[in-house]
Amino acid sequence: MGWTGKTAVVCGGSSGLGLSLANQLVAQGVKHLILIARDPARLYLVVEQLRKEAADNGRQAIISSIQADLTDGESARLAGIELGKQAAGVDILIQAVGLSDRGTIEGLTRQRLMELIDANVVVSLHAIQQFQPFLRSSRGVIVLIGSLSSLFAPRYLGGYSIAKHALAGLAQQARLELSEQGVAVVLCCPGPIQRADAGRRYAGLPQAKSDLPGEAILPREAMLPGGGAKISGLNPDELANQILDAAHRRKPLSIIPKRAWWLRLISCLSPSWGDWLLLKKTQ
Ligand SMILES: NC(=O)c1ccc[n+]([C@@H]2O[C@H](COP(=O)([O-])OP(=O)(O)OC[C@H]3O[C@@H](n4cnc5c(N)ncnc54)[C@H](OP(=O)(O)O)[C@@H]3O)[C@@H](O)[C@H]2O)c1
């Protein structure tokens, strides 16, 4: 219950992992929770649902939202101003906006790569730039949601691993720079997460369609969670609690599941062994 009575901001809190984190923060008894996302209708519904859950459990949480597109600098700046109106200070800022991908390096276009950099890296840059001043007085924590793809780059994930590796660089530089102000930066790298739409998420991508002439067809497994990695999906609520615990302990890097540390260590010691293991785990 590390975040009881605290003020929390969750970027991307209206869906997926961000929503699971919002739920767990309410269950832990935060004083004030602020969700940030683009779609006002979905934000409204989620805020109402979280308020109801808090009330049903006898909790006194203030739950509010800010509508913003964090890829856009001006929208992020306005969100910073609005945050200043809603809260005097913030204890934990979670940046959970992200976008995954499927495809080969051969088929990756500059436009798609820039889209992924915007959705995974620029959003975090803007969130840190606009919201970190609110964390200084509390000596708070920024959590950036990466992925195992921040550490490894298996086949067929399009531009996702490139973007998530860049996010890891942003996290380390921000951690070193912001430590002078007492603000911690935690990079969380989870594996695939259980979701209702698992296996169907990439059906709309051109590379998922088998009838396009001249398109390299990806193996069907590549469309599965983790690109078909032999790893079971993480329970989102348990994962959210692990992330909040890592944030509370101000761990610089949290890798979930923990056994992925082995692959990281082996890959550092011998890139050839690392590649061999990664191929084996994703075939
Ligand atoms: N799903 C997995 O298996 C998995 C595994 C490992 C890591 N991750 C990482 O976990 C994070 C969450 O993934 P998810 O799959 O749970 O996400 P998701 O369900 O797609 O939710 C994304 C959230 O971010 C918001 N959002 C998207 N673009 C935005 C923007 N430009 N500005 C502000 N808000 C924006 C969305 O709301 P609006 O659309 O209304 O803006 C939504 O609330 C990502 O960083 C992802 O890379 C996911």
The ligand as an SDF file (V2000), in Angstrom:
LIG
                    3D

 48 52  0  0  0  0  0  0  0  0999 V2000
    0.0750   -4.8640  -24.1690 N   0  0  0  0  0  0  0  0  0  0  0  0
    1.1780   -5.5550  -23.9300 C   0  0  0  0  0  0  0  0  0  0  0  0
    1.2170   -6.7980  -24.0360 O   0  0  0  0  0  0  0  0  0  0  0  0
    2.4210   -4.8170  -23.4840 C   0  0  0  0  0  0  0  0  0  0  0  0
    3.5600   -5.5530  -23.1250 C   0  0  0  0  0  0  0  0  0  0  0  0
    4.6950   -4.8750  -22.6820 C   0  0  0  0  0  0  0  0  0  0  0  0
    4.6900   -3.4890  -22.6260 C   0  0  0  0  0  0  0  0  0  0  0  0
    3.5670   -2.8120  -22.9910 N   0  0  0  0  0  0  0  0  0  0  0  0
    3.5940   -1.3470  -22.9140 C   0  0  0  0  0  0  0  0  0  0  0  0
    2.6170   -0.9490  -21.9790 O   0  0  0  0  0  0  0  0  0  0  0  0
    2.0990    0.3370  -22.3390 C   0  0  0  0  0  0  0  0  0  0  0  0
    0.5800    0.2450  -22.4360 C   0  0  0  0  0  0  0  0  0  0  0  0
    0.2420   -0.6460  -23.4810 O   0  0  0  0  0  0  0  0  0  0  0  0
   -1.2610   -1.1220  -23.7040 P   0  0  0  0  0  0  0  0  0  0  0  0
   -1.2230   -2.1470  -24.7770 O   0  0  0  0  0  0  0  0  0  0  0  0
   -1.8580   -1.4740  -22.3900 O   0  0  0  0  0  0  0  0  0  0  0  0
   -1.8820    0.2430  -24.2940 O   0  0  0  0  0  0  0  0  0  0  0  0
   -3.3480    0.5790  -24.8330 P   0  0  0  0  0  0  0  0  0  0  0  0
   -4.3680   -0.3870  -24.3400 O   0  0  0  0  0  0  0  0  0  0  0  0
   -3.2370    0.7830  -26.3110 O   0  0  0  0  0  0  0  0  0  0  0  0
   -3.6300    2.0030  -24.1370 O   0  0  0  0  0  0  0  0  0  0  0  0
   -2.9170    3.1370  -24.4990 C   0  0  0  0  0  0  0  0  0  0  0  0
   -3.3840    4.3050  -23.6320 C   0  0  0  0  0  0  0  0  0  0  0  0
   -2.6430    5.4730  -24.0040 O   0  0  0  0  0  0  0  0  0  0  0  0
   -3.5460    6.5000  -24.4470 C   0  0  0  0  0  0  0  0  0  0  0  0
   -2.8580    7.2000  -25.5400 N   0  0  0  0  0  0  0  0  0  0  0  0
   -2.4770    6.6660  -26.7270 C   0  0  0  0  0  0  0  0  0  0  0  0
   -1.8420    7.5950  -27.4530 N   0  0  0  0  0  0  0  0  0  0  0  0
   -1.8330    8.7400  -26.7200 C   0  0  0  0  0  0  0  0  0  0  0  0
   -1.3170   10.0360  -26.9320 C   0  0  0  0  0  0  0  0  0  0  0  0
   -0.7100   10.3790  -28.0740 N   0  0  0  0  0  0  0  0  0  0  0  0
   -1.4560   10.9720  -25.9560 N   0  0  0  0  0  0  0  0  0  0  0  0
   -2.0900   10.6530  -24.7940 C   0  0  0  0  0  0  0  0  0  0  0  0
   -2.6000    9.4260  -24.5280 N   0  0  0  0  0  0  0  0  0  0  0  0
   -2.4650    8.4820  -25.4840 C   0  0  0  0  0  0  0  0  0  0  0  0
   -4.7990    5.7460  -24.8770 C   0  0  0  0  0  0  0  0  0  0  0  0
   -5.9740    6.5340  -24.8070 O   0  0  0  0  0  0  0  0  0  0  0  0
   -6.4410    7.4300  -26.0960 P   0  0  0  0  0  0  0  0  0  0  0  0
   -6.3970    6.5160  -27.2770 O   0  0  0  0  0  0  0  0  0  0  0  0
   -7.7990    7.9220  -25.7350 O   0  0  0  0  0  0  0  0  0  0  0  0
   -5.4510    8.5350  -26.1930 O   0  0  0  0  0  0  0  0  0  0  0  0
   -4.8440    4.6640  -23.7990 C   0  0  0  0  0  0  0  0  0  0  0  0
   -5.3210    5.2110  -22.5950 O   0  0  0  0  0  0  0  0  0  0  0  0
    2.7840    0.6890  -23.6590 C   0  0  0  0  0  0  0  0  0  0  0  0
    3.9050    1.4940  -23.4170 O   0  0  0  0  0  0  0  0  0  0  0  0
    3.2150   -0.6530  -24.2050 C   0  0  0  0  0  0  0  0  0  0  0  0
    4.3220   -0.5270  -25.0940 O   0  0  0  0  0  0  0  0  0  0  0  0
    2.4400   -3.4250  -23.4150 C   0  0  0  0  0  0  0  0  0  0  0  0
  1  2  1  0
  2  3  2  0
  2  4  1  0
  4  5  1  0
  4 48  2  0
  5  6  2  0
  6  7  1  0
  7  8  2  0
  8  9  1  0
  8 48  1  0
  9 10  1  0
  9 46  1  0
 10 11  1  0
 11 12  1  0
 11 44  1  0
 12 13  1  0
 13 14  1  0
 14 15  2  0
 14 16  1  0
 14 17  1  0
 17 18  1  0
 18 19  2  0
 18 20  1  0
 18 21  1  0
 21 22  1  0
 22 23  1  0
 23 24  1  0
 23 42  1  0
 24 25  1  0
 25 26  1  0
 25 36  1  0
 26 27  1  0
 26 35  1  0
 27 28  2  0
 28 29  1  0
 29 30  1  0
 29 35  2  0
 30 31  1  0
 30 32  2  0
 32 33  1  0
 33 34  2  0
 34 35  1  0
 36 37  1  0
 36 42  1  0
 37 38  1  0
 38 39  2  0
 38 40  1  0
 38 41  1  0
 42 43  1  0
 44 45  1  0
 44 46  1  0
 46 47  1  0
M  CHG  2   8   1  16  -1
M  END
$$$$
